[in-house]
Amino acid sequence: MNTAVTPAELLAKYDVPSPRYTSYPTVPFWDEKPLTEERWKSHVQQAFRKTNSKEGISLYLHLPFCEKLCTYCGCNKRITKNHAVESPYLEALLKEWDQYLALFDEKPRITELHLGGGTPTFFSAANLKNLLERLLEKTETTPDAAFSIEVHPNATNREQLQVLYDLGFRRLSVGIQDFDPYVQLIINRIQTFEKTKEIFDIAREIGYTSINGDIIYGLPHQTAKSVRMTIEKVKELRPERIAFYSYAHVPWKSKGQRRYSEADLPAPEVKRGLYELGRAMLEEAGYIETGMDHFALPEDELCIASANGTLHRNFMGYTPRHTELLIGLGCSSISDTGTAFMQNIKEVEAYEEAVHTGHLPILKGHELTGEDMLLRTHIQNLMCRDYTSWDPEELPYFVDALMRLQPLADDGLVEYSNHDIQVLPAGKPFLRNIAMCLDSRLWASKLTVPIFSKSV
Ligand SMILES: C[S@@+](CC[C@H](N)C(=O)[O-])C[C@H]1O[C@@H](n2cnc3c(N)ncnc32)[C@H](O)[C@@H]1O
């Protein structure tokens, strides 16, 4: 091992564009060959038969609207103050769901339902009720089902939280990002601690049992002082889970990020310092790091899953539940059958139009090869358990990966043998780089345009 390497040198070497590995293969490396609707439906039916009576299925609903642009945001969103968009969009979601229902020979059993955005609470309480009642009408839920929603405190009210609770929601994910007023000004997101606390208080009063808080490190003009102050305040709110995200700078796809420049962002070593400061504060407050960017209180099921090696990662993030079938409804949503992926059309109007023709709104897809499935398992193991091992006959799939890992092993980030890979503590910040060594599709590609945010 090269013991002389300093943290700054590690950053200089490894803070490079890399995928976040919510899946493998990652979207830019999906097959160029179009996935036909028939093929996709047959993948869905097979996965449904395999999983529905056992673990059930997962549903993700993308609700893309926001009243105001948060300039840092890297998600697929549509900014509008026109609430007349709600009804046509929810009708399109239900039409899309009907097309899936037609494929099933028994009632779907929902084990995970997540509403993401955009800002799902852009929709009125009445529209959320209408959408979810109709969506859940022809379904059952598994005994341990988890229903969750992302909320922006400035755009959430008691009535919405009550309606969702009555429909079975027990989890909230609250966008916080940073409480420093200067950072908030730059990211165009003025959100007071009082308003945020009000939403936490209302949610707990109603009966929500698990609240997640999203914080970001590496935002423009963020300093150690702002992160310290933000985390001190978050500790007062005591969410059960905290996503402490690395800011993803992707101005070529998220135009809002062009309102500031790279010079406004903390330098890589400063950004890394912000993460380390946050992690130390969260650990001191009793939180446990459960997966890349995620912390939870010890009694939370994410922590329990992490401790007993059953943590999973899918397009919605880390989860203690694994289902063979994840259906994503709404513009830009990604679905996963275990054997294939499919992404919906991204633009709202084009998505709605496609659904109304009676077809699934397929933008693109990918059918996994045997090698894809094998590498996916091992990348998932590294992202969730910092360790993976394989049978001797699978070694040929790892020869190139192990060669790519050698410099990282020399720098003390990983250890490997001819049957396993162990991420070392110094390698945790570079998990994306380690997983990238196994990403044979990325290495085989000739892509040179910036398509990923940097690792750290
Ligand atoms: C769809 S957004 C949140 C929902 C809600 N609209 C809100 O703003 O509170 C989900 C989360 O993604 C994270 N996020 C969005 N853009 C990001 C970026 N560029 N880098 C890192 N995290 C980001 C934020 O922490 C955000 O809370």
The ligand as an ORCA input file, in Angstrom:
! r2SCAN-3c Opt
* xyz 0 1
  C     -37.160     16.003     -5.567
  S     -36.231     16.609     -4.346
  C     -37.203     17.072     -2.940
  C     -38.628     17.285     -2.866
  C     -39.133     18.679     -2.604
  N     -39.372     19.279     -3.882
  C     -38.227     19.619     -1.850
  O     -37.613     20.437     -2.500
  O     -38.158     19.575     -0.638
  C     -35.436     15.285     -3.572
  C     -34.114     15.610     -2.957
  O     -33.081     15.492     -3.893
  C     -31.940     16.185     -3.427
  N     -31.304     16.890     -4.548
  C     -31.908     17.587     -5.531
  N     -30.984     18.116     -6.349
  C     -29.764     17.725     -5.905
  C     -28.427     17.927     -6.332
  N     -28.151     18.666     -7.401
  N     -27.443     17.348     -5.621
  C     -27.708     16.580     -4.541
  N     -28.946     16.356     -4.081
  C     -29.970     16.923     -4.751
  C     -32.444     17.193     -2.386
  O     -31.868     16.944     -1.134
  C     -33.930     17.010     -2.395
  O     -34.504     17.171     -1.128
*
